[in-house]
């Protein structure tokens, strides 16, 4: 039986929306046996019908292959949406490879949101990595880290799953700030 993809959204003042979902094509069970031949096609169609103009996939290549959705990029583009593959290890915060790709993709994604477009973010369960990147985007738009985490969790309970993900957001390491190298105030 096909279970439709659950999409939770964050609404931005620009009119843009950030959608958060579990892995398209995966279904609700954690196993390749749960994958129907056309589940990916149906989930991507649902994402397009929601109004997404871009899909950010945060799963690693091996995960896409395990769940037999390695064609997600071409299928997404075939439906007229942009596809950005920004892999992050499960339960981890974004690493150097993500940061390097985000230097190029991030400004494009933010411009889309400023124009009022809808973007969709997914990882395996749509919680940890998805919530972390959604919160980062909110921070890049001016939210405080705590407010961003609160807004993401209000829209998608249990999002931002690991201490590493929360620390990444609270400390905003992508800005080049190392809290251990900050000057000590003179007292």
N, C-alpha and C positions, 0 to 999 in steps of 0.2 A: 504494500500500500504506500502511496506517495504522500509524504508529509510536507506541506509547503514550507519554504524557507521563512524563518522568523526574522524580520528586520526591525531593529530599534534605531531611532534617529535622534540626533542632536540638531536643534534649530539654531542657526546663526542669525545675528541681526541683519546681515546682508541679504537674507532670504535663502542663502545656501543651506544645505543639509548634509550632515555626515551620517551615513547609514552604517550600522554595525550588524554583522551576521556571522553565523557559522559557515564552514566551508561549503560553497555551492557544490552540489553533486554528491555530497557525503551522506545525506540523510541524517537521521537522529542516532543511529547506532554507530559504535566505533569499530567498524570492520569493513573490509573490502566486499564481503559477501552482501552487504546491505545496498550496494550500489546497483541501481537499475541503469540500463543502457541509456535512457534518455533523461535521467535525473539531472545531470549537469545542464543539459539543454533547457529543461524546464525551470531550474533555479536561475539560470542566467536570464531567461526570458522574464522571470518575476522581478529580477533586479532592474532590468531595462524598463519594465512596466512601472516600477516604482519611480522611475525618472532618472536613474543614475546615468551620468555621462562618462564616468570613469570608475574602474575597479582596482583597488589596491590589494594585492595578494601577498600576505605576510608569511605564508608557509614556505618551508624549504623545498627544494626540488625533489628530494627523496620522499617527502610527504605527498607531494602532488602525484608522484609515480605510484606510491603505495595505494592511494585511494583512486587510482586510475583516472585522474583528471589532469594529466600533463598537457592536455590540449586546451586548458582553460583560457590561455592567452589568445590563441587564434580564434576560439569560439566567441570570446568577449569582443574582440575587434570585429568579427563578422557581424555582430549585432549593433555595430556602430558606437561602441564604447571604447575609450582608451583603456589600456591595461598596463599597470605598473607592478612589476615583480620586485618586492622589497623584502627578501627573506630575513626572518629573525628566528633563532632557535626557540623551541617551545619553552614556556615559563621563564624566558630570559628577557632582559632589556635589549633594545637595539644596540648592535655592535658597530664596529668600524665600517663593515661592508654596507650596512644600512645607511649609516651617516654619509658615506660617499655617494650613494645613489640618491639620497634625499636632497643633497645639494642641488641636483638637477631637477628631480621630481617635485620636491617640496614647493618651490615657487610656482610651478604649474598648477599644482593641486590648490594652493591658496588662491591663485588668480581665478580658478574655476569657482571656488566657493564665494569669492568676492562678487562674481558676476551672478550669483544666485543659483548656481548649478548644484546638483546633488552628486556626491561621490559615495561609493560604498567601500568599506574596509572589511576584510575577512581574514581569519586565521582558521585553525581547526575547529575550536569550539566557539570562536567569536567573542572570547572573554579577555584573556591575558594580553596577547600581542595586539589584538584589535583595540581593546580599551586603552592600552598604553599609547598607541599612535593617535587615536582619536583625542585623547587628553593632550598630547603634545601639540596637535594642531590648535586646540583651544588656547593653550599657553602661547603659541606663536601669534594668535589673534589678540592677546592681551590679558587673558585670564590668569589669575594666580594659580600656581600648581595645585593648591588645596581645593580651590573652586573648580578647577578643571576635573580633578579626580571625583569630586562630589557630583558634578553634572553628569559625567560619564556613568557613574554607578547608579544615579537616579534613573537614567534612561535604560541601562543594561545592568541589572543587579549582578554582583560577583565579578564585574569587570576589573581589570588590573589585578591579577591574581597573586603575583609573587612579591616578596619584599624587594627584590632587585628591580622590578618594574616600577614600583612605587618610589623607591630611592632615586631612580633615573629621572623621574618626573619632578620630584621635590628638589633635587639638586641641579637640574637643568644642565647636565654635563655637556650637551651638544653646543652650548654657548661658549665652551672653552673655559668654563669656570671649574676649578678644582678647589673644593672647600678646604683641602688640606694645605693649599698654598696661599690662602688669603692672608693678608697682613694682619698681625695681631694689633688691635687698637691700643694706642698709648694710654696708659692709665695713670 
